[in-house]
Amino acid sequence: MQKNWLVILLIAVLAILPGIIMLDSTPKVEAQTKSTSTTTTTYSWQVSFTEALKESAVAENNVYVTNSKNKKVTATVTFGEDKQTMIVSDLAPGSYKLHVKKEAFVLDGPKTTSQVIAFTIIEKLETVKSEKELQQYFETLLANSQKELNEATVELAKSEDKASADKSSTTNNQVEGVEEGDIVVVKDGFIYAVKDQGITVVNAKDPKKLQLATTIKLKESRYISKLALYDNLLIVIGDEYLEKAGTSMSTASLYDISNPNNPKLIREVGQEGYLNDIRITDDTLYLIGNMFPNYWMLREQKTPDLKPKTFDSVEGNEYKSLPLEKISILPNTMDGTYSLITAVDLKNGAKTTANTKGYLGGSSGLYMSDNALYLTTPVYDGNRVPASGRMMDMIWIPRTTNTQVFKWNIDGTAMNFVGTTEVKGTVLNQYSMDEYKGNFRIVTTEGNAWDEQKISRNHLFILNENLQELGAVKDLAPGEKVYSARFMGEKAYVVTFKEVDPLFVIDVANPKKPTVLGELKIPGFSNYLHPLDDTHLIGIGYDTEQRYDAYSKRNFTVTTNMKMSLFDVSDFKNPTEQSTVKIGGEGSYSEVQYNPKALFRNKEYNYFGFPVVLYDAGKGDEIVYKGQGAQIYEITADKGIVLKGNIVNKSTGDQYENWEQRVQRVVYIGDALYTVANNEVKSYQLKDFKPLDTLTVK
């Protein structure tokens, strides 16, 4: 493990909160630390109360901090939006006491008393040492975060397009050499596609005579989320609810597909909870997920097993609790959710034991390079919200939101925690993150684009290998939010939107001084950016138009048809929209707009395509269904965007699309193109899209 600043709490016990009798013993509070990106490493700590505090409490000396020698120290004290959370910042490692006089509280009732809360900050990541310590952690959570539990809501780099050795489709991965998996994969003339609780295997070697090779059936209780390939292994990723155990497991089932007509299950690996995502790099499969233990049972004086369960068929058929020495607490966290990472060595038939580590502190965002893993989690008003209480789209949360970043160095199944930091704003998705020459780059939106009193701002931060800030571009596009981002080596491209679509070109060659070079404003916005070459970028999203609301007497923006653009950024200071096409009418959409895995690519023909569902405007606010299928475009720097294949089944009077026949993916094998739907696979000639065959899948 690298020597750098690593932080964790030392004391994990509870404070008596004003107005509520929590414990009879002397109160103590969870010490939470966080790093700031400055040359002198300092940390911050927070505590929540059941009663609101006065904003003047610090100025009136009713709140202050002392060190181990009982001397007052300089610290920054701020309050959360609810005025019940206190954040103490700019503290060096050491032992402290927070003094909160009863006059600091808004309501000075009979049960309100002055508080002296001791906490200690140390610079070392430690494992949980005992069952008692683990239980104490959750008891603290239980008492200190009842409010959050009750209000929980449901959580809703450049990659090269390289064809495989057998000249067939590959997954649209963000980082070259880091496999992400998809619902359809192709190998040696066979198509493997997720269908319900199984996998359909199609022999597509002869595109004029498609054959169903076999069907791999899994348990009815298992939901398959994606497939991945490694040599002759088909890796099936799924979630399964275990009714008897009352919990869910994220599983990886490994099949030997040396004979595609007869796949053989050779191993299963699982970790408790729900999957965030997978990655495969350096001959290693990584399962990254979250697990939420039933620690509220502690209220009933029960002693539940608070450790995550794992399963590995190499070791037997039993679910085992993760050993304590593999459980740690992430810095600056007080979260009842585990982040779980399981690493499986895939070499030699994946026969070695899997390595699982659990970290108290949930996560939602994920980016992985070939040697590092980054997990992110939102922090609201200084409070880390448990994974069960997060929402993906911060547009609906008009609260101050930052992003905490955690980093691990990875080497096969070895995972070494590096550290953590916090940046302003919320990260959109994995494409807003990137690693380049050891530095981590991240684009965020701070605030809410629809809050007119406190307008949103967008930032780009560049952090070194220890997550210390090197440089930043701040306050980009005030009043808007990030809709897409893409890093391409020494350039970053960011699309923001509220009424128009600004595309920003940012020079990140000098990590200490990133600079905005140019900006292009056009109607609409791009949900996804894909590199065509070093000086051209494909944008896929929506067109928009301005409308007038007679009731509010204000203009507002609505999406209309889909839109694809080719941006020419050869003159970085003056980017242009070289070519554009409008797809369908109002209400039309494609999965590629929110899931880049749906993008079809063929380098030989310069083809790019995706599934489409087409609608158009009808009477009033109605939209009329027009058809579904896929569209394939030739995109080049010389010709721009040219429609080549309009593989759409037009509506014959249906009101909505047929889910069973809706194209999920478009792939190619040799000189043939295939559309894969839930109940059928169709083949076409790749050069002219002449239909060849249809295989119905029951």
N, C-alpha and C positions, 0 to 999 in steps of 0.2 A: 504494500500500500504506500502511495506517495506520502511524503511528509508535507502536510499542509494543514490549514486550519480546519479542524473538525469539531463540531460542537454537539453537545447533548445535555439534557438535564441531569442534575445530580439528585435533587429531591423530588419525590413524586407523591405528595400528600396534599390534603385539601384544606382550604381556608374556610372558616365560618363566614358566610356571607351575611351582610346586614339584612335583618328582617326575616331570616330563616334559620331555625335551629337545626344545624346539620350534624354536628358531632359534639360529644361531651368533652373530648380531649383537646389539647392545645392545637390550634389551627396551624396548618402549613399549606403552602400552595405549590402547584406545579410550576417549575421554572422552565420557561421556554426561551430558546435563544435563536437569534437569526443574524446572518452576516450582512454587513454592508460592504459595497465594493469600494473601499478606500485603502490607502497605503497602510494606515494603522487599523488593524482588525478590531472592530467593535461589534457589539451584539445588542439585541433588544429582547424584551421579555414582556409578557402580557398577563393580565388577570381580569376576570369578569365578576361583576357584582349583581345582586338582584335589585339594587336600587340605583337610580341615576346619580351621577356626580355633577357638581357645579363646575362650569367652565372656568370659573375664577379660582378654583381650589389651589392650583399651583402658585399663582401670583400671590394668593393670600397666605402662602406657606402652610396650607393644610394638607399638602401632599409633598413628600420629599423622600430622598433615598440616602441611606448611610452605608458605609463600608464596614469591614470586619472590625475596624477600630472605633466604630460608632461616630465617625466623622461624616458630615454631609458631603456628598459628591455631586459633581455636575452631571446631570442627565436630562434628556429631552423627554418630557411627559406629554402625551397626547391622548385624546379620547376618541373612541369609536363613534359612529353616527348615532348609536342608541344611547350614548353617554353612560353606558354601564360597563364598557370595556376600557381598560387603561393600558396603554402601551408605553413602556419605559425603554427608550432607545439610547444608543451611544454609550454603552457600557463595555469596559474591558473585562476579560475573565477575572473572576474572583467571587467572594461571598458578600451579599448585600442584604439590606432590609428595606422594605417599602413601608413607609409610615403614612397612613391615611387616617386623619383625624375625623371624628364624627361630624364636625362642621363642614367637611368636604361633600357630604351628601345633601341632595336637594331636600329630602324629607328627614327631619331630625326627630324621629319617633323614639319611643321608649326602648325598642329593640335595636336601635342603631347604636353601634359602639365603635370606638376607634380601633383601627387594625394595625398590627405590626406583622408584616409577612416576610419571612426569611426565604431567601433563594440563593443558589450558588450556580455559577456558570463555569464550566471547565471545557478544555479543548481536546476532548478525546471521545471517539465513538466507542461505546461499550455495549456488549451484549447484555440481555436480561439475565441476571444471575440466579434467580430463584422463582419458583411458582408464586411465592408471597409477593415478590416485587412486581411480577406481572399482574397479579390480581389487584394490587394497590394502585397500579397505573389506571386500570379500568374503573376502580371505585372512585378515583378522582374525577375521571371523565363523567361518570354517571351522575355525580352530585353537581359537577360544575358546568354541565352542558344540557340540562333538561330542556331548556328553552329551544336550543338548536334541534334536539331530537323531535320535539313536537312540531316544529315548523319545517321539517325536512321535506324537500320536493324531490321528484324523480330526476335522476341525471339523464336527463335526456343526453438544394444540391444538384445538383445536375445529374441526371441519369442518362446513360447512353442506351439507345435502342439497339440491342444486340440480338440477332436471331440465334437460336440454339443450333447445335451442330447438325440437327436433322431438318433445318430450314422450316421452322414452325414458330407459332406465336409464343411470346414470353409475357410474364406479368409486368405491368407498368409500375416498376418499383421506383421509389424516390431516389435512392442511393445505389449506385452501381455496386454489385457484389453483395448487397444486403437484400435477401428475398423476403417478401411480405406475404405471399400467398394470395389466393383469390378463390372464387366459387367455381371457376372453370380453369383447368390446366391441361396442357397438351404434351404428350411424349411419344415418340416413335410411332406416329400415325394413329394414336389412340387419343380420344377426348374423354376426360374425366370431369363430370359435372355433378354438382350438388342437386339432389332432388328429394325434397321432404326429409325423411330420416334415413336416407341412403345416398349412394353415389352411382350414377349411371355411367357405364363404361362403353363408349362407342368406337367400333373399329371403323376408322375413316380413311384407311389406306387407299381404298378405291372410292373416290368421291361420287362416282356414278352408282355405287351400290353400298350404301351405308348399312351397317349391321350392328345390332345390339350385342356386344361381346358378353357382358354380364352385368349384374347389379349387386353392389355391395350393400348389404342391409345392416344397419346399426340399430341400437335399442330405440324403441318408440319414444322413450323419455329423453333422448339425446337430440339436441338441436345442433346441426352442423353449421358452422360459421364460415369456414374456409378450408381450402386444400393447398398443399404445397408439395413440391417434388425435390428429392435429393437422390441422385443416382437412380437406383432401382427401388427407392422407397417412395410410396405415396403417404403423405402425412395428412391425416384427417383431424381437423380441430373442431371441437364441439363443447357445448355446455350441457350438463345433465343434472337434473334435480333428483336427489336421493330422498325419497319420501320417508323412509324409515329413519334416516339420520336427520331429516329436517334441514338439509343443507344442499348446496349446489357444488359441482365439481367442474373445473375446466380441464378438458382431457385432450391428449394427443394420441391418436391411434395410428400405429405405423404398420403399413402393409408392404409386403414384398410383391412388386409387380413385374418381376422378371418374366413371368407369364401373365400378360394382361387379361387373358381369358379366365384366369384362376388366381386372383389376388389372395395372399395369405397373411392373416394378422399375425405379427411376430412380437408386438409389444404394445403396452399402453402405459402412459404416464399421466398423472393428474395432480392438480393442486386445488384446494378448496376455494370457492368464491367464483367470481365472474371474470372472464377474460377481457383485458384491455386490447391486446394485440399480440402477434407473434413476429419474430424475426429469425432468419437463418443466415449465418455468416461464419466463416472460419470453421466449417464442418460442424457447427453447433446450432441446435434449435433452442430458441428462447421463448418461454411462455411468460408473459407479463400480465398480471391481473390484480384484482382487489378482493379482499375477504373481510366481511363484517361480522365479528363474533357476537354471540348472544350475551353480551356482558350485562344487559339489563336484568338478567336472572339473579344477579347479585342482590337486587332489591328484595328478593324473596328468600334471602339468606341461603341461597344455593351456591354450590361451588362448581360451576360449569368449566369444562376444558376450554380455555381461552386461546389455545394454540391452534394454528391452522393445520388441517389434515392434508396429507399427501398420499399419493399412490404410485407405485412403480411395480409392474408385473415381473420385472427382473428379480425383485426382492420377495415377491409373494402376492397373495390376493387380498391382503388386509390394508385398510386405511390407517395410516400412522400419524400421530401428532408430531409436528415439527419439533426437533430438539431445541431446548432453550438456547444452546450455544449458537444456533442459527437464527435467533431473533434479536433484532436491535431496534432502537428507537431513533427515528430520523431527527436531525436538528430542527429546532423551531416548530415542533409538532406537538399537538395534544389532540390526537385524532383516533377515534375508535376503529379505524380501518387499517388493515395491513396492505402494504404493497408487496406482492409476492413475485419472485423471479425464479423460474425453474430453467436450468440449463441442461440440455441432453446432448451428449457426444454422439454424432451420427455416424462416425467412422466405424468400419468393420461390422456393419449391420446393427449399429446402435445397441451394443450389448453391455456397456458400462453403466454403472449406477448414476442416476440423475442427481444434480445438485440443486437444492431449493433453499432460498434464503427469504426470510420474512422481515419486513421493516414496518414498524408501527408508524403510520402516517400514510394516508391514501394518496393516490395520484390519478390524474385523468388524461393528461397529454403525454405523448411519447415521441421521441426521435432517437434513431440509432445510426451511428456510423459503423465502420468496420472494426472499431476498437473502443467505442464508448457508447454508453446508454445514458440518455437524459430523460427524466420524468418530470412533469410539471403538475402543479396544483394551484387553483385560485385561492387568493386570500382576500376576504371581504372585510373592509373596515378594520384591518389588523387581525381578523379572526380567520383561521383556516377552517373552512366548512367541511365536515365529514363527507366522504364520497357519496353517502346516501342523500346528501342535501345539496348537490351541485346541479347547476344547469349549464348546458354547453354554450348556449347563445347568450352572451352577457348583454345583448341589446335590450333585454327585458328586465335587467336588474340595475336600476339607477343608483348604484352604490359604488363607493370607491373600491376598486378591485385591482390587486396586484397579482403577480405570478411568482410562485416559489419554484426554483429549479434545483433538482438533485442530479448529481452525476456519479456514474460508476465507470471505472476502467474495466474492460472485459478482455479476457484472453482464454478462449475456449469456455470451459465450465467454471473458470475462476472469475469471480466478480469482486472488485475492490472498490469500496465507497470512497469517493474523492472529496465531496463537500457539497455545500448548498449556498445559494444566494437568492435574493429577491429583486425583481425588476418591476417597474411601474407598468400597469396595464395588464390586459388579458390577451393570451395567445389564441389565435383562431384555430389552427390545426398544425399537423406535423410539417406542412410545407412552409410555415412561418418560422421554422427552425432549421439550422444547418451547422455543420462543422467543416471548417476549412483551415488547413495547416495548423491544426491543434486548437484553433479558436472557435468559440461557440457564438453563433449569430442568431438573434431572435427578434421578431417584429411583434409589437403589441399595440392594442388600443386601450387608452386610458379614458375612463368615463363612458357616458352614454350619448350616442349621436343624436338622440331625440330629447335630450335635456337642454333646453334653451338657456337656462340660467347658469349652468356649469358645463360648458361645451366640451366635447370629447377631443382628444389629441392622440396622435399616433407616434410611436417611437421605434427606432431600431437600435439595439444594443449589441456591442461586440465584447465578449468576455474571453479572458485567457484560459489556459488549461486548468487553472485553479478557480475559475469562475469569478475572477476579479475584473471589473470593468476597464476596458482599454479605451473605448471610444463609443460615441453614440450620435445618432441623428434624432433630435427630439422635436416635439410639437409640430409634427407633419400633418397637413390637411386638417386644421381645426374644424370641429363640427361634423366630421365624418368618421367612419370606421373602416378597418381593413376588411376587404372581401376576398382577397387572394394575395399570395406572395410567392416568389420563387427566387432562389439564389442560384447563380450561375458563375462559379469561380469568383472572380474579382468584381462582379456586378450583382446587385440585388434589384429586383423588380417588385414593386408594391402597388396594388390596386386598392384605392379607397373609394367610398361611395356614400352619397346621400341624395344628391339630385343629378350629378354628372359623374363620369367615371374618369378620375385622374389616374394615369399610369405614371409612376415615378421611377426614374432610373437613378440608382444610387451607386456611387463608386465606393467599394469596400476594400480596395487593394491595400490601402493603408489602414490597418485596424484601429489606429489611434486617432484617425481623422477621416471617418466616412463622410462623403459629401454628396448631396443631391446634385446630379448633373443636368437632368432635364425632366420635363413634365408634359404629358399630353392629356387634354380634357376632351372627352367625347361622350355622347349620350349612352346610357346603359352601364353595365359593369360586367366584369369577368369573375366567375366563381373559381376558375382553374386556369393556371398558366402552365404552358408546356414548351420547353425549348425546341425550336426547329434546327437552328444552328447557332453559332456564336453571336450573330447579329440580328436574329429574327426569333420572335416569340409568338406562340399561338395562344389566344385567349378565348375561352368558352364561357358563356354566361347568358345574360338577358339584355334585350333592348328595353328601353323605358320611354315613357312620355309624361309630360306635365298635364295635369287635369285640375279643374277648378271645383272647389266644394262651395256650393251656394250657401250652405248653412253656416260654416265657419268663415266664409269669405276669404279662403286661403287656397293657394295652389298646393297640390300634393303630387307625388311621383308614384307611378304604377309600372309594373313590369308588363311587357307585351309579349312579343315572340322571343324565341331563342336567338342567340346571336353568336357567331364565331368570327374572330378578327385575327389578322396577321399583322403584328407590329414589327416595323423596321426600326431597329435601334442602332444601326450602323453609325449614325451620328447621335452619340449618346446625349448630347445637349438638346437635340431636337427630334425626339422620337415621333414616328408617324404611324397612322393606321393605313398600311399599304393596301390591304384587301379586306373585305368583309362580306358575309352572307347572312341573310335572315332565314331562320328555319321555322317553318310552320307559322301559326298565328298565336293569338293570346291563349295562354294555358298550356302551350306545348312545353315539353320538358324532356330531359335525358338524365339517366343516373350519373353520367360522367360529370355533371355539374356539381355533385357533392361527393362522388366516389371516383377518383381518377383511375381505379382499376378497370373501369368500363371503357377506357380508351383503347381502340384498336390501332395498331401501328404496323406498317409494312415498309421497310426501308427501300426495298428494290423498286417498288412502284411509287414511293413517296406518298403512301396512303395513310390517312388518319380517319377514323370513323368511330361510331358509337350507336347504341340503341336509341331510338326516338319514339315518343308518343306524341302524336300531332293533334292539336285542337285549333279552333279558330273562333273569333268573336261571333256571337249570335245576337239575338234581340236583347236589348237592355244589358244586364250584367251576365247574361248566359254565355257559356262557351259550348261549342259544338265539336264532338269527337270526329276526327277526320281519318285516323288510321294509326298503325303502329308497325314497327320493324326496325330498320337500321339505315343509316346513310354513311357513305364512304366518299371522302374527298381526297383529291390530289392537292397537296400543298407544297409549293416550292417558292423560293425567293424570287424566281423569274416570273412565274405565271400567277402567283398568288393562290387563292383558294378556288378550286374548280370541282363542282359536284360530278362524281364519276359513277357512283352506284346508289340509286334510290330504291332500296329494297324494302318497300313499305306496302303492307297489305291495307288497301283503302277500306274505309268503313262502308258497310252495306246497310246502314240504318241503325247500327248499334249506338247506344248513348255513351258507353264507356269502353275502355280497352278490355280485352280478354286477358286476365292475369296469366292463365295457363299458356297462352301463345305469345305473351310479351317477350321480346328478345332480351335475354339477360347479358349475353356476351357475344362478341364477334371475334373469331380466331381464324388463323390460316394454317394450312399444312401444304407445303410444296406450292403448287399452282392453283390450289382450290381454297375458297373462302367458305366458312361455316357460320351460320347463326344458331345460337343455342338458346332455346326456350325451355320452360319447365316440362312441356309435354311433346316437344319435337326438336329435331336437329335438321337443318336444311343446308345443302351444299350448292355452291355456285362456282363458275369459272372466275378466277381472280382477275383476269385481264379485262373481261367484258361483263361479268356478273350474270352470265347466262345460267338459269336454273339447271341443276343436275339431278338432285334426288332429295327426297324427304323421308326421314325416319320418325315414325310416331312412337313416343315413349309413354307407356302406360304406367 
